[in-house]
Amino acid sequence: MEVKNCSVQLQGTIYIDSVFLLNLVMDLYLLTLTVKALGKTATYPRIFAGSIAGAAGYCIILCLPGVGYMLKVLLGMIPVGMAMIKVTCRTRGLKELLQGLGCLYVLSFCMGGIILFLKGKLAQNGDLAVVIAGMGFAGFVFCRKVIDIWQKKQKNHFCRVNIPGDEGTLTIAALVDTGNGLTEPVSGKPVAILNAEEWKNLKRWMRPEKYKLIPYHSIGKDSGMLEGYEIEAMEVDGAMGKKRFEKVIIAIFQGRVSQKGGYQMILPPELSI
């Protein structure tokens, strides 16, 4: 007996609820890391909403009939990834969106590598989705530590600060100083220090209700007091992008914070990106 054109097709069952939950967890890890790496501010509800968008988008694309695997991958990577970044980070313009998308998939690649490494080293007992989620958490912790170390090395750097002034926006050079622990005693907010010369262009903020008196300690002088004011907002423009800070307290320094005049403001790490 001769048998021709015989083929066997193996089919598996995909549980879409398990796929959704696994992707939701992994997207939570990835978006949290992406927000941290980009220096963005995003609330937990927005991160969760972005993760739901990513998991739902992946499941919808996975169920599309008559679409090849590679096309599904492309549809999942680009439009779904953009939706996740847009919902979470509220990016402005195409450049910020693409920057966020690139960061998301660099972190996805790193997390995937960590999971593959752990799968090869550890015994896999129990539900596969739970095991992968656990390995993903290990990758999340590792990547977050790497980001923390990298950002710490980037802290002492120069950036530009834009403040609404009396005659338009005042743009000044600032040094981000990790050793600047100056805080306003009542609110506990971090305080930026600005030359008195530059402050002359910010008299619009010199309102009595915004006045602050800030104690400080320095080498060569046991203690002292700096006058300052709370301004509505300022924008910090650094190597990692731009970030807007609300209700910022600025102390006025009678002199130069930089002897050579290379910068006019000292920023604490909390007011940097």
Secondary structure in CASP SS format (residue, H / E / C, confidence):
PFRMAT SS
TARGET T0000
AUTHOR 0000-0000-0000
METHOD secondary structure of the structure
MODEL  1
M C 1.00
E C 1.00
V C 1.00
K C 1.00
N C 1.00
C C 1.00
S C 1.00
V C 1.00
Q C 1.00
L C 1.00
Q C 1.00
G C 1.00
T C 1.00
I C 1.00
Y C 1.00
I H 1.00
D H 1.00
S H 1.00
V H 1.00
F H 1.00
L H 1.00
L H 1.00
N H 1.00
L H 1.00
V H 1.00
M H 1.00
D H 1.00
L H 1.00
Y H 1.00
L H 1.00
L H 1.00
T H 1.00
L H 1.00
T H 1.00
V H 1.00
K H 1.00
A H 1.00
L H 1.00
G C 1.00
K C 1.00
T C 1.00
A C 1.00
T C 1.00
Y H 1.00
P H 1.00
R H 1.00
I H 1.00
F H 1.00
A H 1.00
G H 1.00
S H 1.00
I H 1.00
A H 1.00
G H 1.00
A H 1.00
A H 1.00
G H 1.00
Y H 1.00
C H 1.00
I H 1.00
I H 1.00
L H 1.00
C C 1.00
L C 1.00
P C 1.00
G C 1.00
V C 1.00
G C 1.00
Y H 1.00
M H 1.00
L H 1.00
K H 1.00
V H 1.00
L H 1.00
L H 1.00
G H 1.00
M H 1.00
I H 1.00
P H 1.00
V H 1.00
G H 1.00
M H 1.00
A H 1.00
M H 1.00
I H 1.00
K H 1.00
V H 1.00
T H 1.00
C H 1.00
R C 1.00
T C 1.00
R C 1.00
G H 1.00
L H 1.00
K H 1.00
E H 1.00
L H 1.00
L H 1.00
Q H 1.00
G H 1.00
L H 1.00
G H 1.00
C H 1.00
L H 1.00
Y H 1.00
V H 1.00
L H 1.00
S H 1.00
F H 1.00
C H 1.00
M H 1.00
G H 1.00
G H 1.00
I H 1.00
I H 1.00
L H 1.00
F H 1.00
L H 1.00
K H 1.00
G H 1.00
K H 1.00
L C 1.00
A C 1.00
Q C 1.00
N C 1.00
G C 1.00
D C 1.00
L H 1.00
A H 1.00
V H 1.00
V H 1.00
I H 1.00
A H 1.00
G H 1.00
M H 1.00
G H 1.00
F H 1.00
A H 1.00
G H 1.00
F H 1.00
V H 1.00
F H 1.00
C H 1.00
R H 1.00
K H 1.00
V H 1.00
I H 1.00
D H 1.00
I H 1.00
W H 1.00
Q H 1.00
K H 1.00
K H 1.00
Q H 1.00
K C 1.00
N C 1.00
H C 1.00
F E 1.00
C E 1.00
R E 1.00
V E 1.00
N E 1.00
I E 1.00
P E 1.00
G E 1.00
D C 1.00
E C 1.00
G E 1.00
T E 1.00
L E 1.00
T E 1.00
I E 1.00
A E 1.00
A E 1.00
L E 1.00
V E 1.00
D C 1.00
T C 1.00
G C 1.00
N C 1.00
G C 1.00
L C 1.00
T E 1.00
E C 1.00
P C 1.00
V C 1.00
S C 1.00
G C 1.00
K C 1.00
P E 1.00
V E 1.00
A E 1.00
I E 1.00
L E 1.00
N E 1.00
A H 1.00
E H 1.00
E H 1.00
W H 1.00
K H 1.00
N H 1.00
L H 1.00
K H 1.00
R H 1.00
W H 1.00
M C 1.00
R C 1.00
P H 1.00
E H 1.00
K H 1.00
Y E 1.00
K E 1.00
L E 1.00
I E 1.00
P E 1.00
Y E 1.00
H E 1.00
S E 1.00
I C 1.00
G C 1.00
K E 1.00
D E 1.00
S E 1.00
G E 1.00
M E 1.00
L E 1.00
E E 1.00
G E 1.00
Y E 1.00
E E 1.00
I E 1.00
E E 1.00
A E 1.00
M E 1.00
E E 1.00
V E 1.00
D E 1.00
G E 1.00
A C 1.00
M C 1.00
G E 1.00
K E 1.00
K E 1.00
R E 1.00
F E 1.00
E E 1.00
K E 1.00
V E 1.00
I E 1.00
I E 1.00
A E 1.00
I E 1.00
F E 1.00
Q C 1.00
G C 1.00
R C 1.00
V C 1.00
S C 1.00
Q C 1.00
K C 1.00
G C 1.00
G C 1.00
Y C 1.00
Q C 1.00
M E 1.00
I E 1.00
L E 1.00
P C 1.00
P H 1.00
E H 1.00
L H 1.00
S C 1.00
I C 1.00
END
